[in-house]
Amino acid sequence: MKIYFEQDFIDGLSKGDCIPPSDVVKLAGIIETDQDSINFAALKVAGLLEKVLWKNGKHWSLRVANGSVYILSDAESVEFQAKRFRTGVKKIRRSKKHVERVDVSQLGEIDKRRHEIESRKISVSLDSLQRSLRDVNKATRPTQSERVAPPPVMKPPAFFRRPGG
Protein backbone atom coordinates (compact mmCIF):
# COMPACT_ATOMS: atom_id res chain seq x y z
CA MET A 1 0.00 0.00 0.00
CA LYS A 2 1.72 3.17 -1.24
CA ILE A 3 0.36 6.39 0.20
CA TYR A 4 1.36 9.82 -1.04
CA PHE A 5 0.16 13.17 0.26
CA GLU A 6 0.07 16.24 -1.96
CA GLN A 7 1.54 19.40 -0.46
CA ASP A 8 -1.81 21.20 -0.83
CA PHE A 9 -3.43 18.49 1.29
CA ILE A 10 -0.77 18.87 3.99
CA ASP A 11 -0.98 22.68 3.94
CA GLY A 12 -4.78 22.52 4.24
CA LEU A 13 -4.71 20.55 7.47
CA SER A 14 -5.00 22.18 10.87
CA LYS A 15 -5.35 21.12 14.49
CA GLY A 16 -8.82 19.81 15.26
CA ASP A 17 -9.38 18.40 11.74
CA CYS A 18 -10.78 14.96 11.07
CA ILE A 19 -10.09 12.78 8.04
CA PRO A 20 -13.25 10.65 7.68
CA PRO A 21 -13.19 6.96 6.67
CA SER A 22 -14.27 7.80 3.10
CA ASP A 23 -11.17 9.97 2.64
CA VAL A 24 -8.97 7.39 4.36
CA VAL A 25 -10.14 4.81 1.78
CA LYS A 26 -9.27 7.21 -1.06
CA LEU A 27 -5.87 8.13 0.39
CA ALA A 28 -4.93 4.50 1.05
CA GLY A 29 -6.32 3.33 -2.28
CA ILE A 30 -7.93 0.25 -0.77
CA ILE A 31 -10.65 -1.70 -2.51
CA GLU A 32 -12.16 -3.53 0.46
CA THR A 33 -14.44 -1.35 2.53
CA ASP A 34 -15.07 -3.63 5.50
CA GLN A 35 -14.42 -2.01 8.88
CA ASP A 36 -11.23 -3.96 9.61
CA SER A 37 -9.65 -2.88 6.31
CA ILE A 38 -10.64 0.74 6.90
CA ASN A 39 -9.25 0.69 10.45
CA PHE A 40 -5.97 -0.81 9.22
CA ALA A 41 -5.76 1.77 6.43
CA ALA A 42 -6.45 4.55 8.95
CA LEU A 43 -3.51 3.36 11.06
CA LYS A 44 -1.23 3.37 8.01
CA VAL A 45 -2.46 6.81 6.86
CA ALA A 46 -2.01 8.26 10.37
CA GLY A 47 1.50 6.86 10.71
CA LEU A 48 2.68 8.19 7.37
CA LEU A 49 0.84 11.50 7.78
CA GLU A 50 2.45 12.06 11.16
CA LYS A 51 5.92 11.53 9.61
CA VAL A 52 5.16 13.99 6.81
CA LEU A 53 3.73 16.56 9.21
CA TRP A 54 6.81 16.33 11.45
CA LYS A 55 9.11 16.77 8.43
CA ASN A 56 7.12 19.92 7.59
CA GLY A 57 7.60 21.28 11.12
CA LYS A 58 4.07 20.53 12.27
CA HIS A 59 4.57 18.54 15.48
CA TRP A 60 0.97 17.45 15.91
CA SER A 61 -0.56 14.44 17.59
CA LEU A 62 -2.81 12.13 15.58
CA ARG A 63 -5.36 9.67 16.84
CA VAL A 64 -7.22 6.91 15.00
CA ALA A 65 -10.77 5.99 15.99
CA ASN A 66 -13.48 4.17 14.04
CA GLY A 67 -11.61 4.44 10.75
CA SER A 68 -11.11 8.19 11.06
CA VAL A 69 -7.86 10.04 11.62
CA TYR A 70 -8.11 12.94 14.06
CA ILE A 71 -5.56 15.75 14.29
CA LEU A 72 -5.75 16.64 17.95
CA SER A 73 -5.94 20.15 19.30
CA ASP A 74 -3.38 21.11 21.92
CA ALA A 75 -5.78 20.44 24.82
CA GLU A 76 -6.75 17.04 23.39
CA SER A 77 -3.11 16.21 22.74
CA VAL A 78 -2.11 16.81 26.36
CA GLU A 79 -4.74 14.39 27.63
CA PHE A 80 -4.09 11.82 24.89
CA GLN A 81 -0.30 11.77 25.37
CA ALA A 82 -0.60 11.59 29.17
CA LYS A 83 -2.94 8.60 28.87
CA ARG A 84 -0.58 7.01 26.36
CA PHE A 85 2.33 7.42 28.78
CA ARG A 86 0.37 5.88 31.68
CA THR A 87 -0.53 2.94 29.45
CA GLY A 88 3.15 2.44 28.62
CA VAL A 89 4.07 2.40 32.31
CA LYS A 90 1.36 -0.19 32.98
CA LYS A 91 2.76 -2.36 30.18
CA ILE A 92 6.25 -2.18 31.67
CA ARG A 93 4.89 -3.22 35.09
CA ARG A 94 2.99 -6.10 33.52
CA SER A 95 6.10 -7.16 31.61
CA LYS A 96 8.09 -7.21 34.84
CA LYS A 97 5.49 -9.49 36.46
CA HIS A 98 5.61 -11.87 33.51
CA VAL A 99 9.41 -12.01 33.54
CA GLU A 100 9.41 -12.73 37.28
CA ARG A 101 7.04 -15.69 36.78
CA VAL A 102 9.22 -17.53 34.27
CA ASP A 103 10.13 -21.03 35.48
CA VAL A 104 13.92 -20.75 35.36
CA SER A 105 14.40 -24.44 36.21
CA GLN A 106 13.23 -25.30 32.69
CA LEU A 107 15.91 -23.14 31.06
CA GLY A 108 19.45 -23.97 29.99
CA GLU A 109 22.47 -22.08 31.34
CA ILE A 110 22.58 -19.57 28.48
CA ASP A 111 18.83 -18.89 28.69
CA LYS A 112 19.02 -18.56 32.49
CA ARG A 113 21.74 -15.95 32.10
CA ARG A 114 19.75 -14.09 29.42
CA HIS A 115 16.66 -14.19 31.65
CA GLU A 116 18.66 -12.82 34.59
CA ILE A 117 20.05 -9.96 32.48
CA GLU A 118 16.66 -9.04 30.99
CA SER A 119 14.98 -9.27 34.38
CA ARG A 120 17.58 -6.95 35.88
CA LYS A 121 17.21 -4.47 32.98
CA ILE A 122 13.44 -4.33 33.41
CA SER A 123 13.69 -3.98 37.19
CA VAL A 124 16.27 -1.19 37.08
CA SER A 125 14.34 0.66 34.34
CA LEU A 126 11.07 0.41 36.22
CA ASP A 127 12.66 1.43 39.53
CA SER A 128 14.28 4.52 38.02
CA LEU A 129 11.04 5.41 36.21
CA GLN A 130 9.03 5.12 39.42
CA ARG A 131 11.64 7.15 41.34
CA SER A 132 11.58 9.94 38.77
CA LEU A 133 7.78 9.91 38.65
CA ARG A 134 7.73 10.28 42.45
CA ASP A 135 10.14 13.24 42.20
CA VAL A 136 8.07 14.86 39.46
CA ASN A 137 4.87 14.39 41.45
CA LYS A 138 6.49 16.03 44.49
CA ALA A 139 7.78 18.91 42.37
CA THR A 140 4.45 19.53 40.66
CA ARG A 141 2.28 19.15 43.75
CA PRO A 142 0.38 22.41 44.34
CA THR A 143 1.60 24.61 47.19
CA GLN A 144 -0.64 25.52 50.10
CA SER A 145 -1.66 28.79 48.44
CA GLU A 146 -2.42 27.05 45.12
CA ARG A 147 -4.62 24.34 46.62
CA VAL A 148 -8.32 24.62 46.18
CA ALA A 149 -10.00 24.76 49.55
CA PRO A 150 -12.49 21.95 50.13
CA PRO A 151 -16.09 23.00 50.41
CA PRO A 152 -17.16 23.86 53.95
CA VAL A 153 -18.73 21.03 55.90
CA MET A 154 -22.30 21.90 56.61
CA LYS A 155 -24.12 20.59 59.62
CA PRO A 156 -27.29 18.70 58.83
CA PRO A 157 -30.59 20.34 59.82
CA ALA A 158 -31.67 19.83 63.42
CA PHE A 159 -34.32 17.23 62.55
CA PHE A 160 -31.58 14.94 61.11
CA ARG A 161 -29.36 15.15 64.20
CA ARG A 162 -29.39 12.49 66.87
CA PRO A 163 -30.66 13.48 70.28
CA GLY A 164 -27.79 14.63 72.47
CA GLY A 165 -25.46 15.12 69.46
Order of alpha helices (4+ residues) and beta strands (2+ residues): alpha-beta-alpha-alpha-beta-beta-alpha-alpha
